[in-house]
Amino acid sequence: MAGSGNPDGMRIGVLSDTHGLLRQEVLNHLAGADAILHGGDVNNQGILITLGRIAPVYVVRGNNDREWADGIPPFLDFALGGIRIYMAHKKRDLPGDLSPYDLVVYGHSHRYEETRLGRTVLLNPGACGQRRFNQPVTMAVVDVLGGKIRVTRIDIEDQNRIRTRTVNLKAQIETVIKETQKGRPAVEIAARRDWDVGLVEQIARLYVTHPGVDADGIMAKMGL
């Protein structure tokens, strides 16, 4: 298998509930996959086209996949890499007897789940598209070697949260600078706002030891 780099094995990317958003981080983790399984709620054909440029895509139709997805089946039952796989969008639509399958993939709930029933692995990779409520953004990679399945959960860092965290930290640094200029010690600054005293001390120390530095300069020195 060209993607896995192992002639006796296969690497399978497993994702679901993209809801019209295909994150670059997801694409990065799919690089080198031999196949991609999508558990539904794709929301547009363009996502499948993009995924298809990486590897063959096996996809089931989700409840939010409308007219454009008329040709996508609600269920799939197939063999791949020496294992038998079943796919459905909703867990409640899985067969009552899962024992014939090695890997069972579903989605819909946006919650990562991984269960083993004998030789059968039940896998909901969670959602890696639009974040719903405050749930994590996740997907999975399945490595198949000699008929054995190894699942790796992948948590995708939300770039919007990174930006928000960065903005909040900059505001915190600016406050520490102002309070330090007033002569307040780091311990007092941290206690007044319930901030981590170690972080406040680091910011104050960088400000004092680098005259004229601003919040952006301190963030740069902190490697942010």
C-alpha positions in Angstrom: 0.0 0.0 0.0 1.6 3.2 -1.2 0.2 5.4 1.5 1.0 3.4 4.5 4.5 2.6 3.5 4.0 -1.0 4.6 3.2 -3.6 1.9 1.4 -5.8 4.4 -0.7 -3.1 6.1 -3.2 -0.3 5.4 -3.7 3.1 7.0 -7.3 4.3 7.0 -8.4 7.9 7.9 -11.8 7.9 9.6 -13.9 11.1 10.0 -17.4 12.3 10.2 -19.7 15.3 10.4 -17.6 17.8 8.6 -20.7 19.9 8.0 -19.2 21.8 5.1 -15.8 22.5 6.8 -12.7 20.6 5.9 -9.9 21.8 8.2 -6.3 21.9 7.0 -5.3 20.0 10.1 -7.6 17.2 9.1 -6.0 17.1 5.6 -2.6 17.0 7.2 -3.5 13.9 9.2 -5.0 12.2 6.2 -1.8 12.6 4.1 -0.5 9.1 3.3 -3.8 7.3 4.0 -4.6 4.4 1.8 -8.4 5.0 2.2 -10.7 7.5 3.9 -14.0 6.6 5.6 -16.6 9.4 6.1 -19.5 8.7 8.5 -21.9 11.3 6.9 -23.1 14.8 7.2 -20.6 15.9 4.6 -22.8 18.8 3.5 -21.2 19.4 0.1 -19.7 17.5 -2.8 -16.5 19.6 -2.7 -15.3 18.0 0.5 -15.5 14.5 -1.1 -13.7 15.8 -4.2 -10.9 17.1 -2.0 -10.7 13.9 0.0 -10.7 11.8 -3.1 -7.5 13.5 -4.2 -5.8 11.9 -1.2 -7.2 8.4 -1.3 -10.3 6.4 -2.2 -13.3 7.6 -0.2 -16.0 5.4 1.4 -18.9 7.6 2.6 -22.5 7.1 3.9 -25.2 9.7 3.7 -26.0 11.7 6.8 -29.3 13.3 7.8 -28.0 16.7 6.7 -26.8 15.6 3.3 -29.6 16.8 1.0 -30.4 16.5 -2.7 -26.8 16.6 -3.9 -26.1 13.4 -2.0 -28.9 11.3 -3.5 -26.4 8.9 -4.9 -24.6 8.3 -1.5 -25.9 5.1 0.2 -27.2 5.2 3.8 -25.2 2.1 4.7 -22.0 0.4 3.4 -20.8 -3.2 3.9 -17.5 -4.0 2.3 -14.0 -5.5 2.7 -10.9 -3.4 2.8 -7.3 -4.2 3.8 -8.3 -7.7 4.8 -11.0 -6.7 7.2 -14.8 -6.4 6.9 -16.3 -2.9 7.5 -19.8 -1.7 8.1 -20.8 2.0 8.0 -23.9 4.0 8.9 -24.4 7.6 9.9 -26.4 6.9 13.1 -25.5 4.3 15.7 -29.2 3.2 16.0 -29.1 2.2 12.3 -26.3 -0.4 12.8 -27.2 -4.1 12.4 -28.3 -5.9 15.5 -25.5 -8.5 15.0 -22.1 -6.9 14.5 -20.1 -10.0 15.0 -19.4 -10.5 11.2 -17.5 -7.1 11.1 -14.0 -6.1 12.2 -14.7 -2.4 12.0 -18.0 -0.6 12.4 -18.0 3.2 11.8 -20.8 5.7 12.6 -21.2 9.4 13.4 -24.0 11.9 14.0 -23.5 12.5 17.8 -20.3 14.6 17.3 -18.8 12.6 20.3 -15.8 10.3 19.9 -16.5 6.7 20.9 -14.4 3.6 20.6 -15.7 0.2 21.9 -14.4 -3.3 21.3 -16.9 -6.2 21.2 -14.8 -9.3 20.8 -13.0 -8.8 17.5 -15.3 -6.0 16.4 -14.2 -2.3 16.8 -17.1 0.2 17.0 -15.8 3.6 16.1 -17.4 7.0 16.1 -14.6 9.4 15.1 -16.5 12.4 16.4 -16.9 15.6 14.4 -14.0 17.3 12.7 -15.9 20.1 10.9 -18.0 22.7 12.5 -17.8 22.6 16.3 -21.1 21.9 18.1 -21.6 23.2 21.6 -18.3 22.8 23.4 -17.3 19.3 22.1 -13.8 18.6 21.0 -12.9 18.4 17.3 -11.8 14.8 16.6 -11.0 12.2 13.9 -9.2 8.9 13.9 -6.6 6.9 12.0 -7.0 3.1 11.8 -3.9 1.0 11.1 -4.6 -2.5 9.8 -1.8 -5.0 9.9 -2.2 -8.8 9.6 -5.9 -8.5 10.2 -5.3 -6.6 13.5 -6.8 -3.1 14.0 -5.1 -0.3 15.9 -7.1 2.9 16.4 -5.5 6.3 17.1 -7.7 9.1 18.2 -6.7 12.5 16.9 -7.8 15.8 18.5 -7.7 18.7 16.2 -6.8 22.1 17.8 -9.4 24.7 17.0 -7.6 27.6 15.4 -10.4 30.0 16.4 -9.7 29.1 20.0 -6.0 29.5 19.5 -6.7 33.0 18.2 -9.0 33.8 21.1 -6.5 32.5 23.6 -3.8 34.6 22.0 -5.9 37.8 22.1 -6.8 37.1 25.8 -3.1 36.5 26.7 -2.1 39.8 25.0 -4.7 41.7 27.1 -3.4 39.9 30.2 0.2 40.9 29.4 -0.9 44.6 28.8 -2.5 44.5 32.3 0.6 43.1 33.9 2.7 45.8 32.3 0.4 48.6 33.6 0.3 47.1 37.1 4.1 46.6 37.1 4.5 50.2 36.1 2.5 51.1 39.2 4.9 49.2 41.4 2.6 46.3 42.2 4.4 42.9 42.7 3.5 39.9 40.5 2.0 38.0 43.4 -0.5 40.8 44.1 -1.3 41.2 40.4 -2.0 37.5 40.1 -4.1 37.4 43.3 -6.3 40.4 42.4 -7.3 38.7 39.1 -7.0 35.0 40.0 -4.3 34.5 37.4 -1.4 32.0 37.5 1.3 33.6 39.5 4.1 31.9 37.6 2.9 33.3 34.3 2.5 36.8 35.8 6.0 36.7 37.3 7.4 35.6 33.9 5.6 38.5 32.1 6.7 41.0 34.8 10.3 39.8 34.6 10.5 40.1 30.8 9.0 43.6 31.0 11.5 44.7 33.7 14.6 43.1 32.0 13.7 44.4 28.6 13.1 48.2 28.8 10.7 49.5 26.3 9.3 46.1 25.3 5.5 46.0 24.7 2.9 43.2 24.8 3.8 41.9 21.3 7.5 41.9 22.2 6.8 39.9 25.3 4.7 37.4 23.4 7.5 37.0 20.9 10.0 36.4 23.7 7.6 33.8 25.1 7.6 32.0 21.7 3.9 32.9 21.0 
